């Protein structure tokens, strides 16, 4: 599902330990058509403890991703 070819691509960044879960901190993917984020990712992320930004706007794992989108998935940070 993750093909890396020339042309327009969606860019993904995985921050913190989520990069370790995915196996890379950054990846560019060429999509044949818009797809839900959860269908693009090859691994499961802790959705209840992750923040998804798509083009600097809040999204989620059911958001549609298109070529040229910039997706950042980061862990929630809490503390006091």
PAPA-38330 format. One line per field, with one value per atom (N, C-alpha, C, O, CB): atom name; x, y, z; residue in one letter. Coordinates in Angstrom, 1 decimal. Glycine has a CB too. Layout:
REM residues N
a = CA/...
X = X/...
Y = Y/...
Z = Z/...
r = a/...
END
This chain:
REM residues 80
a = N/CA/C/O/CB/N/CA/C/O/CB/N/CA/C/O/CB/N/CA/C/O/CB/N/CA/C/O/CB/N/CA/C/O/CB/N/CA/C/O/CB/N/CA/C/O/CB/N/CA/C/O/CB/N/CA/C/O/CB/N/CA/C/O/CB/N/CA/C/O/CB/N/CA/C/O/CB/N/CA/C/O/CB/N/CA/C/O/CB/N/CA/C/O/CB/N/CA/C/O/CB/N/CA/C/O/CB/N/CA/C/O/CB/N/CA/C/O/CB/N/CA/C/O/CB/N/CA/C/O/CB/N/CA/C/O/CB/N/CA/C/O/CB/N/CA/C/O/CB/N/CA/C/O/CB/N/CA/C/O/CB/N/CA/C/O/CB/N/CA/C/O/CB/N/CA/C/O/CB/N/CA/C/O/CB/N/CA/C/O/CB/N/CA/C/O/CB/N/CA/C/O/CB/N/CA/C/O/CB/N/CA/C/O/CB/N/CA/C/O/CB/N/CA/C/O/CB/N/CA/C/O/CB/N/CA/C/O/CB/N/CA/C/O/CB/N/CA/C/O/CB/N/CA/C/O/CB/N/CA/C/O/CB/N/CA/C/O/CB/N/CA/C/O/CB/N/CA/C/O/CB/N/CA/C/O/CB/N/CA/C/O/CB/N/CA/C/O/CB/N/CA/C/O/CB/N/CA/C/O/CB/N/CA/C/O/CB/N/CA/C/O/CB/N/CA/C/O/CB/N/CA/C/O/CB/N/CA/C/O/CB/N/CA/C/O/CB/N/CA/C/O/CB/N/CA/C/O/CB/N/CA/C/O/CB/N/CA/C/O/CB/N/CA/C/O/CB/N/CA/C/O/CB/N/CA/C/O/CB/N/CA/C/O/CB/N/CA/C/O/CB/N/CA/C/O/CB/N/CA/C/O/CB/N/CA/C/O/CB/N/CA/C/O/CB/N/CA/C/O/CB/N/CA/C/O/CB/N/CA/C/O/CB/N/CA/C/O/CB/N/CA/C/O/CB/N/CA/C/O/CB/N/CA/C/O/CB/N/CA/C/O/CB/N/CA/C/O/CB
X = 0.8/0.0/0.9/0.5/-0.9/2.1/2.9/3.9/4.9/3.7/3.5/4.4/5.1/4.5/3.7/6.4/7.1/7.6/8.6/8.4/6.9/7.2/7.3/7.0/6.1/7.8/7.9/6.6/5.6/8.8/6.5/5.3/4.7/5.4/4.2/3.4/2.8/2.6/2.3/1.4/3.0/2.9/2.4/2.5/4.3/1.8/1.5/2.7/3.4/0.2/2.9/4.1/3.6/2.6/4.9/4.3/3.9/5.1/6.2/3.4/4.8/5.9/5.3/4.1/6.2/6.1/5.7/6.7/7.9/5.8/6.1/6.9/7.0/6.1/6.3/8.0/8.2/8.3/8.8/7.1/7.8/7.8/7.0/7.1/7.4/6.1/5.3/6.1/5.8/4.2/7.2/8.2/8.8/9.1/9.3/9.0/9.5/8.5/8.8/9.9/7.2/6.1/6.0/5.9/4.7/6.1/6.0/7.3/7.3/5.7/8.4/9.7/10.5/11.6/9.5/9.9/10.5/9.9/8.8/10.3/10.7/10.2/9.5/8.6/11.3/9.8/9.2/9.1/9.9/10.1/8.0/7.8/7.0/6.1/7.2/7.2/6.4/5.7/6.4/7.2/4.4/3.7/2.8/2.2/2.7/2.8/2.0/0.7/0.7/2.7/-0.4/-1.7/-2.4/-2.4/-2.6/-3.0/-3.8/-5.1/-5.6/-4.1/-5.7/-6.9/-7.0/-6.2/-8.2/-7.8/-7.9/-8.3/-9.1/-9.0/-7.6/-7.8/-7.9/-7.3/-6.7/-8.6/-8.6/-7.2/-6.5/-9.6/-6.8/-5.4/-5.2/-4.1/-5.3/-6.2/-6.0/-5.8/-5.2/-7.3/-6.3/-6.1/-4.7/-4.3/-7.2/-4.1/-2.8/-1.7/-0.7/-2.5/-1.8/-0.8/-0.7/-1.8/-1.1/0.5/0.7/0.7/0.8/1.9/0.7/0.8/-0.4/-0.9/2.1/-0.7/-1.8/-1.1/-0.1/-2.6/-1.7/-1.2/-2.2/-3.4/-1.1/-1.8/-2.7/-3.6/-3.2/-1.9/-4.7/-5.5/-6.0/-6.1/-6.7/-6.3/-6.7/-5.6/-5.9/-7.4/-4.4/-3.3/-2.4/-1.3/-2.4/-3.0/-2.3/-3.1/-4.3/-2.2/-2.3/-2.9/-2.6/-1.4/-2.4/-3.5/-3.3/-3.5/-4.6/-4.3/-2.5/-2.7/-2.5/-1.6/-1.6/-3.5/-3.4/-3.4/-4.3/-4.6/-2.3/-2.1/-2.3/-2.9/-3.1/-1.7/-1.7/-3.1/-3.4/-1.2/-4.1/-5.4/-5.7/-5.2/-6.5/-6.5/-6.8/-7.5/-8.5/-7.6/-7.1/-7.8/-7.9/-7.7/-7.0/-8.1/-8.2/-7.9/-7.6/-9.6/-7.9/-7.5/-8.5/-8.3/-7.3/-9.7/-10.7/-10.7/-11.5/-12.1/-9.8/-9.7/-9.2/-8.3/-8.8/-9.7/-9.2/-7.9/-7.8/-10.3/-6.9/-5.6/-5.5/-5.8/-4.5/-5.0/-4.8/-3.3/-2.6/-5.7/-2.8/-1.5/-1.4/-2.3/-1.1/-0.2/0.1/-0.3/0.1/-0.6/-1.0/-1.3/0.0/0.8/-2.5/0.0/1.1/0.5/-0.3/1.9/0.9/0.3/1.3/2.4/-0.3/0.9/1.8/1.0/-0.1/2.3/1.6/1.0/1.9/3.1/0.7/1.4/2.2/1.5/0.3/2.6/2.3/1.7/1.1/1.6/2.7/0.1/-0.5/0.5/1.1/-1.9/0.6/1.5/0.7/-0.1/2.6/0.9/0.2/1.2/2.3/-1.0/0.7/1.6/1.1/0.1/3.0/1.9/1.4/2.6/2.3/0.6
Y = -1.2/0.0/1.3/2.3/0.0/1.2/2.3/2.3/1.7/2.4/3.0/3.1/4.4/5.5/2.9/4.4/5.7/5.9/5.3/5.6/6.7/7.0/8.5/9.3/6.4/8.9/10.3/10.9/10.2/10.5/12.2/12.9/13.5/13.6/12.0/13.8/14.3/13.3/12.1/14.9/13.6/12.6/13.3/14.5/12.1/12.5/12.9/12.7/11.7/12.1/13.6/13.5/13.3/13.9/14.9/12.3/11.9/12.1/11.7/10.5/12.7/12.8/12.1/12.3/14.3/11.4/10.6/11.1/10.9/9.1/11.8/12.4/11.5/10.7/13.8/11.7/11.0/9.5/9.0/11.3/8.7/7.3/6.7/5.5/6.7/7.5/7.1/6.8/5.9/8.1/7.5/7.2/5.8/5.1/8.2/5.4/4.0/3.0/1.9/3.9/3.3/2.3/2.1/1.0/2.8/3.2/3.2/2.6/2.0/4.5/2.9/2.5/3.5/3.3/1.3/4.7/5.8/7.1/7.1/5.8/8.2/9.5/10.2/11.0/10.3/10.0/10.6/9.6/8.7/11.8/9.9/9.1/9.8/10.6/7.7/9.7/10.3/9.1/8.1/11.2/9.3/8.2/8.8/9.8/7.5/8.0/8.4/7.6/6.4/8.1/8.3/7.6/7.7/8.7/8.3/6.6/6.5/7.3/7.8/5.0/7.3/8.0/8.4/7.8/7.2/9.4/9.7/8.4/7.6/10.8/8.3/7.2/7.6/8.7/6.1/6.9/7.1/6.9/6.0/6.3/7.7/7.6/6.2/5.6/8.6/5.6/4.3/3.2/2.2/4.0/3.4/2.5/2.6/1.7/2.6/3.7/3.9/3.4/2.8/5.4/3.5/3.1/1.6/0.9/3.7/1.1/-0.4/-0.9/-2.1/-0.7/0.0/-0.4/0.3/1.3/-0.1/-0.2/0.4/1.4/1.1/-0.6/2.6/3.6/3.7/3.3/5.0/4.1/4.3/5.6/6.7/4.5/5.4/6.5/7.4/8.6/5.9/6.8/7.6/8.4/9.3/6.7/8.2/8.9/9.6/9.9/8.0/9.8/10.4/11.7/11.7/9.4/12.6/13.8/13.7/13.5/15.1/14.0/14.0/15.4/16.0/12.9/15.9/17.2/16.9/16.2/18.2/17.5/17.4/18.8/19.5/16.5/19.1/20.5/21.5/22.6/20.8/21.2/22.0/22.2/23.1/23.4/21.3/21.3/20.0/19.0/21.7/20.0/18.8/17.8/18.2/19.1/16.6/15.5/14.3/14.4/15.2/13.2/11.9/10.8/11.0/11.7/9.6/8.4/8.0/7.2/7.2/8.7/8.5/9.6/9.5/8.4/10.5/11.6/11.1/10.2/12.8/11.7/11.3/12.1/13.3/11.7/11.3/11.9/11.8/10.8/11.1/12.9/13.1/13.4/13.8/14.2/13.1/13.6/15.1/15.8/13.2/15.5/16.9/17.2/18.3/17.8/16.3/16.6/16.4/15.6/15.7/17.2/17.0/16.5/17.3/18.3/15.4/14.7/14.6/14.1/13.3/15.0/14.8/14.1/14.4/16.2/13.0/12.2/12.3/11.9/10.7/12.8/13.0/12.5/12.4/14.5/12.1/11.6/12.8/13.9/10.9/12.5/13.5/13.7/12.8/13.1/14.9/15.2/15.7/16.6/16.3/15.1/15.6/15.7/15.2/14.6/16.3/16.5/17.7/18.3/16.7/18.0/19.1/19.8/20.8/18.6
Z = 0.0/0.0/0.0/-0.5/1.2/0.6/0.7/-0.5/-0.5/2.0/-1.6/-2.7/-2.7/-2.5/-4.1/-3.1/-3.1/-4.6/-5.0/-2.2/-5.3/-6.7/-6.9/-6.0/-7.7/-8.1/-8.4/-8.6/-8.9/-9.6/-8.5/-8.7/-7.4/-6.4/-9.4/-7.4/-6.3/-5.2/-5.5/-6.6/-4.0/-2.9/-1.6/-1.4/-2.6/-0.8/0.6/1.5/1.3/1.1/2.4/3.3/4.7/5.2/3.3/5.4/6.7/7.6/7.3/6.7/8.8/9.9/11.1/11.5/10.2/11.8/13.0/14.1/14.1/12.8/15.1/16.2/17.4/17.6/16.6/18.1/19.4/19.2/18.1/20.4/20.1/20.0/18.9/18.5/21.3/18.3/17.2/15.9/15.1/16.8/15.8/14.8/14.9/14.0/14.7/16.2/16.5/16.1/15.6/17.9/16.4/16.1/14.6/14.1/16.6/13.8/12.4/11.7/10.7/11.8/12.4/11.8/11.1/10.7/10.9/10.9/10.3/10.9/11.4/8.7/10.8/11.3/10.2/10.4/11.8/8.9/7.8/6.6/6.5/7.3/5.8/4.6/3.7/4.1/5.0/2.4/1.3/0.6/0.3/0.3/0.3/-0.3/-1.4/-1.3/0.8/-2.6/-3.7/-3.6/-3.6/-5.0/-3.6/-3.4/-4.8/-5.5/-2.4/-5.2/-6.4/-6.3/-7.3/-6.8/-5.1/-4.9/-3.4/-2.6/-5.3/-3.0/-1.6/-0.7/-1.1/-1.3/0.4/1.3/2.8/3.1/1.1/3.6/5.0/5.5/5.1/5.8/6.5/7.1/7.6/7.4/8.2/8.3/8.9/7.9/8.2/9.8/6.7/5.6/4.9/4.3/4.6/5.1/4.5/5.4/4.9/4.3/6.7/7.7/7.8/7.8/9.1/7.8/7.9/9.3/9.5/7.2/10.3/11.7/12.4/12.0/12.3/13.6/14.4/15.4/16.0/15.2/15.5/16.4/17.6/17.4/15.7/18.8/19.9/19.6/20.0/21.2/19.0/18.5/19.6/19.5/17.8/20.8/21.9/22.6/23.4/23.0/22.1/22.7/21.6/21.8/23.5/20.4/19.3/18.8/18.9/18.2/18.3/17.7/16.2/15.8/18.3/15.3/13.9/13.4/13.6/13.2/12.6/11.9/10.5/10.0/12.4/9.7/8.2/7.7/7.9/7.7/7.1/6.6/7.7/7.5/5.4/8.9/10.1/10.7/11.5/9.7/10.3/10.9/11.6/11.1/9.8/12.6/13.3/12.5/11.8/14.6/12.5/11.7/12.6/13.8/10.4/12.0/12.8/11.9/10.7/13.5/12.4/11.6/10.5/9.7/12.5/10.5/9.5/8.4/7.5/10.1/8.6/7.6/6.3/6.2/8.2/5.2/3.9/3.6/3.8/2.8/3.1/2.7/1.2/0.6/3.4/0.7/-0.8/-1.0/-0.1/-1.4/-2.2/-2.6/-2.3/-2.5/-4.1/-1.9/-1.6/-0.1/0.3/-2.5/0.6/2.0/2.8/2.5/2.5/3.9/4.9/6.2/6.8/5.1/6.6/7.8/8.9/8.6/7.4/10.1/11.2/12.3/12.6/11.8/12.8/13.9/15.0/15.0/13.4/16.2/17.4/18.6/18.7/17.5/19.6/20.8/21.6/21.6/21.7/22.4/23.3/24.4/24.9/23.8/24.9/26.0/27.1/27.0/25.6/28.3/29.5/30.6/30.6/29.8/31.6/32.8/33.6/33.3/32.3/34.6/35.4/36.0/36.7/36.5
r = x/x/x/x/x/x/x/x/x/x/x/x/x/x/x/x/x/x/x/x/x/x/x/x/x/x/x/x/x/x/x/x/x/x/x/x/x/x/x/x/x/x/x/x/x/x/x/x/x/x/x/x/x/x/x/x/x/x/x/x/x/x/x/x/x/x/x/x/x/x/x/x/x/x/x/x/x/x/x/x/x/x/x/x/x/x/x/x/x/x/x/x/x/x/x/x/x/x/x/x/x/x/x/x/x/x/x/x/x/x/x/x/x/x/x/x/x/x/x/x/x/x/x/x/x/x/x/x/x/x/x/x/x/x/x/x/x/x/x/x/x/x/x/x/x/x/x/x/x/x/x/x/x/x/x/x/x/x/x/x/x/x/x/x/x/x/x/x/x/x/x/x/x/x/x/x/x/x/x/x/x/x/x/x/x/x/x/x/x/x/x/x/x/x/x/x/x/x/x/x/x/x/x/x/x/x/x/x/x/x/x/x/x/x/x/x/x/x/x/x/x/x/x/x/x/x/x/x/x/x/x/x/x/x/x/x/x/x/x/x/x/x/x/x/x/x/x/x/x/x/x/x/x/x/x/x/x/x/x/x/x/x/x/x/x/x/x/x/x/x/x/x/x/x/x/x/x/x/x/x/x/x/x/x/x/x/x/x/x/x/x/x/x/x/x/x/x/x/x/x/x/x/x/x/x/x/x/x/x/x/x/x/x/x/x/x/x/x/x/x/x/x/x/x/x/x/x/x/x/x/x/x/x/x/x/x/x/x/x/x/x/x/x/x/x/x/x/x/x/x/x/x/x/x/x/x/x/x/x/x/x/x/x/x/x/x/x/x/x/x/x/x/x/x/x/x/x/x/x/x/x/x/x/x/x/x/x/x/x/x/x/x/x/x/x/x/x/x/x/x
END
